[in-house]
Amino acid sequence: MDPDSYRISEKAVGRVAEAAVLTVPGTCAIDAKLAGLAGRSFPRVDAHIDRPSGAVALDVEMVTTYPAPVGAITDEVRQTVGTHVETLTGLTVTRINIAVADAEVSSQRRVTRTDLAHHPVGIVPAPVETTPSTVTSPVVKPQAELTPIVVDDSTYDQIAHVSTPPAPTVQHVSAPPAPSVRGVPQPPIRPLDPVLTPPPLPLAGIQLPQPPAPRSPVAPAPAPLRSITVTQFTPQRPITVTRAFPRKPVIIPPTEPLRQITVTAPARIAPVSLPARRPLDPIYAPKPQHVEVLRPEPQPLRRVGVDNPKQILVPQAPKPQALTPITVSPDNLEEESDG
């Protein structure tokens, strides 16, 4: 069983180990409720899983019967728990620490080493039985024949023809006479009242400009009305006036007279005295010294000549000579070996 294909919790591994402990002869199951207020339930198993390596370490606390061989019981529990956990969970058991917390007197038959030797260590997992589902093929109904549609030729005679009504006659519209334009009388312009200005106060050293003489505004002459000449009217529909509205006269309100403005206490202008201007200090800038730059006269170009190239020597290899033949005899080989 591959542990990477699923994920099992440490609590589930502990429950599997507790059930494996109770299958060994000489072990007892104690409930915490029956043990009292300070009691604990046994067996207790704490599992520590190393998921990257797929290994598990178990800490087992258990209670044995009395009298019984405790050492043989713990050995049998270690083998049984390791086999059950590896078979059912797929994890590799690396360490099993067993602690015997108590020994309970049992009224049953005494557990011997023979009973522990005949105890099956392994476990065969219960096979998973499944009922195969029946596969049914879908049944398709045969295709029904289409009902033929018969078109009667007599329906063409029942089609009503559309008649286009004649175009309406266009009536000519006579334009009404142009209305007469009348002028609007303009009220007379009243002269402006003079504004009394008190004489200016004499100031020392300051001359005030003379105020301009009051002048009355002059209204521009009315422009003559332009006559509008209608050359051609576009024929339109006749307009029938059912009720004539009376013309309302235009009332122009009278112009209010200008009010006279009297200055009671004119503001006194105090003379402003400015300090005498201080003469500017002269600034003397030193005259820079001019340094004459002497440009050297260009030297005439001289002709550069190329020396005659030296003769290139081409190396010539000597002609190959014939090799001297070397004769090797067995006598020479023996003399060389002796030497």
C-alpha positions in Angstrom: 0.0 0.0 0.0 1.4 3.3 -1.1 1.1 6.0 1.7 1.5 8.8 -0.8 -1.9 8.0 -2.4 -3.8 8.9 0.8 -3.4 10.9 4.0 -3.9 9.2 7.4 -3.9 11.0 10.8 -1.9 10.1 13.8 -5.0 9.6 15.8 -6.2 6.9 13.4 -2.8 5.1 13.5 -3.0 5.2 17.4 -6.5 3.6 17.2 -5.2 0.8 15.0 -2.3 0.2 17.4 -4.6 0.1 20.5 -6.8 -2.5 18.8 -3.7 -4.6 18.0 -2.6 -4.5 21.7 -5.9 -5.9 22.9 -5.6 -9.0 20.6 -2.5 -10.2 22.6 -3.3 -12.6 25.5 -2.5 -11.1 29.0 -3.5 -7.4 28.1 -6.4 -5.6 29.8 -8.6 -2.8 28.6 -9.4 -0.2 31.3 -12.0 2.6 30.9 -11.3 6.0 32.4 -14.8 6.3 33.7 -14.5 3.0 35.7 -11.0 3.8 37.0 -12.2 6.8 39.1 -11.7 10.6 39.0 -8.0 10.4 38.5 -7.9 7.3 36.3 -6.8 6.9 32.7 -7.9 4.6 30.0 -5.6 1.9 28.7 -4.1 0.9 26.4 -2.9 4.4 25.2 -0.8 4.8 22.0 0.8 8.1 20.7 1.8 8.0 17.1 4.4 10.3 15.5 4.4 10.1 11.7 7.3 11.3 9.5 5.4 11.9 6.3 8.3 12.5 3.9 9.8 9.1 4.6 6.5 7.3 5.3 7.6 6.1 8.8 5.9 6.1 12.2 7.1 5.8 15.8 4.7 4.5 18.5 4.7 5.0 22.3 2.5 2.3 24.0 1.1 2.4 27.5 -0.6 -0.8 28.6 -1.9 -2.9 31.5 -1.2 -6.7 31.9 -2.9 -9.4 34.0 -1.5 -10.9 37.1 0.1 -13.4 37.2 1.5 -13.4 33.7 5.0 -13.3 32.0 5.2 -9.5 31.4 8.4 -9.7 29.3 6.9 -12.2 26.9 3.7 -10.2 26.7 5.6 -7.0 25.7 7.6 -8.8 23.0 4.4 -10.2 21.6 2.7 -6.8 21.7 5.7 -5.2 19.9 5.5 -7.7 17.0 1.7 -7.7 16.8 1.4 -3.9 16.8 4.2 -3.5 14.2 2.6 -6.0 11.9 -0.9 -4.6 12.2 0.1 -1.0 11.6 2.3 -1.8 8.6 -0.4 -4.0 7.0 -3.4 -1.8 7.6 -1.8 1.7 7.2 1.1 1.1 4.8 3.5 3.0 7.1 6.9 1.7 8.2 7.2 1.2 11.9 10.6 2.4 13.1 10.3 2.3 16.8 7.8 1.0 19.4 8.3 2.1 23.1 6.2 0.0 25.5 5.5 1.0 29.1 3.5 -1.3 31.5 1.5 1.1 33.7 -0.2 -1.5 36.0 -1.0 -5.2 36.5 -4.6 -6.2 37.2 -5.6 -9.4 39.0 -7.7 -11.4 36.6 -10.2 -14.1 37.6 -9.7 -15.8 34.2 -7.3 -18.5 33.4 -3.6 -17.7 33.8 -1.8 -16.7 30.6 1.3 -18.8 29.9 4.2 -18.6 27.4 2.5 -21.4 25.4 -0.5 -19.2 24.8 1.7 -16.4 23.6 3.6 -18.7 21.2 0.3 -19.8 19.6 -1.0 -16.3 19.2 -1.1 -15.2 15.5 1.0 -12.1 15.0 -0.1 -11.1 11.5 -3.5 -10.0 10.3 -5.4 -10.5 7.1 -7.4 -7.5 6.0 -11.0 -8.0 5.3 -11.6 -8.0 1.6 -13.8 -5.3 0.1 -16.8 -6.8 -1.7 -18.5 -4.8 -4.3 -21.5 -5.6 -6.4 -21.0 -5.0 -10.1 -23.5 -2.7 -11.6 -25.4 -3.8 -14.6 -24.7 -1.9 -17.8 -27.7 -1.3 -20.0 -27.5 0.1 -23.5 -29.8 2.9 -24.4 -32.7 2.0 -26.6 -33.5 4.4 -29.4 -37.0 4.5 -30.8 -37.2 4.0 -34.6 -37.5 7.3 -36.5 -41.1 8.1 -37.4 -41.9 9.1 -41.0 -42.7 12.7 -41.6 -46.2 13.7 -42.5 -46.3 15.0 -46.0 -47.7 18.6 -46.5 -49.9 19.1 -49.5 -50.1 22.7 -50.8 -53.4 23.6 -52.6 -52.9 25.7 -55.8 -56.2 27.4 -55.4 -54.8 29.6 -52.6 -53.0 31.8 -55.2 -56.4 33.1 -56.4 -57.4 34.1 -52.9 -54.5 36.6 -52.6 -55.9 40.2 -52.5 -54.2 42.7 -54.7 -53.0 46.0 -53.2 -54.3 49.1 -54.9 -52.3 52.3 -54.6 -54.4 55.5 -53.9 -54.0 58.5 -56.2 -51.6 61.2 -55.2 -53.3 64.1 -53.4 -53.6 67.5 -55.1 -51.4 70.3 -53.8 -53.2 73.5 -52.9 -51.5 76.9 -53.5 -51.2 79.2 -50.5 -51.5 82.9 -50.9 -49.2 85.0 -48.7 -50.7 87.7 -46.5 -49.8 91.4 -47.1 -46.7 92.6 -45.2 -47.5 94.4 -42.0 -46.8 98.1 -41.7 -43.9 99.2 -39.5 -44.5 102.2 -37.2 -41.9 104.2 -35.3 -41.6 104.4 -31.5 -41.5 107.9 -30.0 -38.4 108.6 -28.0 -38.7 110.6 -24.7 -36.7 113.9 -24.5 -33.3 113.7 -22.8 -33.0 115.7 -19.7 -29.8 117.6 -19.0 -27.6 116.4 -16.2 -27.4 118.3 -13.0 -24.1 119.9 -12.3 -21.9 118.3 -9.7 -20.6 120.8 -7.1 -17.0 120.0 -6.3 -15.3 121.9 -3.4 -12.2 123.9 -4.3 -9.0 121.9 -3.7 -7.0 122.6 -0.6 -3.7 124.3 -1.2 -0.8 121.9 -0.8 2.8 122.7 -0.5 4.9 121.5 -3.4 2.1 119.4 -4.9 0.0 120.5 -7.9 -3.3 118.8 -8.4 -4.7 118.6 -11.9 -7.8 120.7 -12.7 -11.0 118.6 -12.5 -12.7 118.3 -15.9 -15.7 120.3 -16.6 -19.0 118.4 -16.3 -20.5 117.5 -19.6 -23.9 116.1 -20.4 -24.0 112.8 -22.2 -25.0 113.2 -25.8 -27.4 110.5 -27.1 -26.7 109.2 -30.6 -29.1 110.1 -33.3 -31.7 107.5 -34.0 -30.8 105.4 -37.0 -33.4 105.4 -39.8 -35.5 102.3 -40.1 -34.7 99.9 -42.9 -37.5 98.8 -45.2 -37.8 95.1 -45.8 -38.8 94.1 -49.3 -40.3 90.7 -49.8 -39.4 89.5 -53.2 -40.8 86.0 -53.2 -42.9 83.9 -50.8 -42.8 80.1 -50.5 -46.2 78.7 -51.0 -47.4 77.3 -47.6 -50.6 76.1 -46.2 -53.3 78.7 -45.6 -53.4 80.1 -42.0 -56.8 80.9 -40.6 -56.8 83.5 -37.7 -59.8 82.7 -35.4 -59.2 85.5 -32.9 -57.2 88.8 -33.1 -55.2 89.7 -30.0 -55.2 93.4 -29.1 -51.8 95.1 -29.2 -50.6 96.3 -25.8 -48.9 99.7 -25.6 -45.3 99.8 -24.6 -44.8 101.9 -21.4 -41.3 103.4 -20.9 -40.6 104.4 -17.3 -39.4 108.0 -16.8 -35.7 108.6 -16.3 -34.7 109.3 -12.7 -32.9 112.6 -12.2 -29.3 112.5 -11.1 -28.6 113.1 -7.5 -26.2 115.9 -6.4 -23.1 114.6 -4.5 -21.7 117.0 -1.9 -18.3 116.3 -0.3 -18.4 117.3 3.3 -14.9 116.6 4.7 -12.4 116.0 2.0 -9.3 113.9 2.9 -6.2 115.9 3.5 -3.2 114.9 1.5 0.0 114.9 3.6 3.2 115.8 1.7 5.7 113.0 1.3 9.4 113.9 1.9 12.0 111.7 0.4 15.6 111.6 1.6 18.3 113.1 -0.5 19.9 110.7 -2.9 23.4 109.6 -2.1 25.8 109.8 -4.9 27.0 106.6 -6.3 30.6 105.4 -5.6 32.7 105.1 -8.7 33.9 101.6 -9.5 37.3 101.2 -11.1 37.8 98.0 -13.0 41.5 97.1 -13.7 42.4 96.9 -17.3 43.4 93.3 -18.2 46.9 92.8 -19.5 47.1 91.6 -23.1 49.6 88.8 -23.7 50.7 88.5 -27.2 50.6 85.0 -28.6 53.3 84.2 -31.1 52.3 81.7 -33.7 55.2 79.7 -35.1 55.7 79.8 -38.8 54.8 76.6 -40.5 57.9 74.6 -41.6 58.1 73.4 -45.1 57.3 69.7 -45.7 60.3 67.5 -46.5 60.2 64.6 -48.9 60.4 61.2 -47.3 62.0 58.5 -49.4 61.6 54.7 -49.1 64.8 52.7 -48.9 65.3 49.9 -51.4 63.8 46.7 -50.0 66.3 44.0 -49.1 66.4 40.8 -51.0 64.2 38.2 -49.5 66.1 34.9 -49.0 64.0 31.8 -49.6 65.3 28.8 -47.6 66.0 25.7 -49.6 65.8 22.3 -48.0 68.6 19.8 -48.9 67.8 17.0 -51.1 66.9 13.8 -49.3 69.7 11.2 -49.2 69.2 7.5 -49.4 68.9 5.6 -46.2 71.8 3.3 -45.1 70.6 -0.3 -44.9 70.9 -1.9 -41.4 71.3 -5.7 -41.2 70.3 -7.5 -38.0 71.6 -11.0 -37.5 70.9 -13.4 -34.6 74.6 -13.2 -33.6 74.4 -9.4 -33.1 71.3 -9.9 -30.9 73.1 -12.4 -28.7 76.2 -10.2 -28.3 74.0 -7.2 -27.2 72.1 -9.3 -24.7 75.4 -10.6 -23.2 76.8 -7.1 -22.9 
